């Protein structure tokens, strides 16, 4: 019998567990800490390390390209299945088209409960910097990080209670001179990843095949005339 294992970012835990309950799937899950996303090289190294140690025939990966952190990975023994998306935000919105249709998408800082829980998120950084530098300098640092953003967008995936995070979001909006909106998310890509069939929305790599940038962005693939 083929053994399937899920490799996922910790930020996706609530959503993955909901989909697994709804679909009745009980595959083993290995979570990687979300802070690895701050360094694509570290993320790539940790993902590859996990792949190399997993005893599996199929590895379902809850990641996107993630700043090229998933470019250059492969498995010697397992088939890898990866959503053909840029990052976890797109995964929780359901499609690239949905993300691109959001007005002001490039100036929007997306959030879910999963992004607020672990160390490394912007609210956690602010608290740490207050202790280290004092409140005024901490505020300046965070506002610099948010310089290109005008709002927080909470993705309501249905996997957590919005009321659990709204107080923290409202407090952050007041501190950092931001506003917030809420939009519905979609777990369709996670459902399809776990249950199949895997259409062109997914990268399916046989053992020995390695991911490249054009797997995630097919328009970058060289043409016959190149």
Secondary structure, DSSP 8 states (H G I E B T S, - for coil): ---EEEEEEGGGHHHHHHHHHHHT---EEEEE-GGGGG-HHHHHHHHHHHHHH---SEEEEE---TTTTTTT-B-SSSEEEEESSSSHHHHHHSSHHHHHTSTTGGGEEEE-HHHHHSTTSHHHHHHHHHHHH-HHHHHHHHHHHTTT--EEEEEE-SSS-THHHHHHHHHHHHHHT-EEEEEE---HHHHHHHH----TTEEEE-TT-B--HHHH-GGGS--TT-
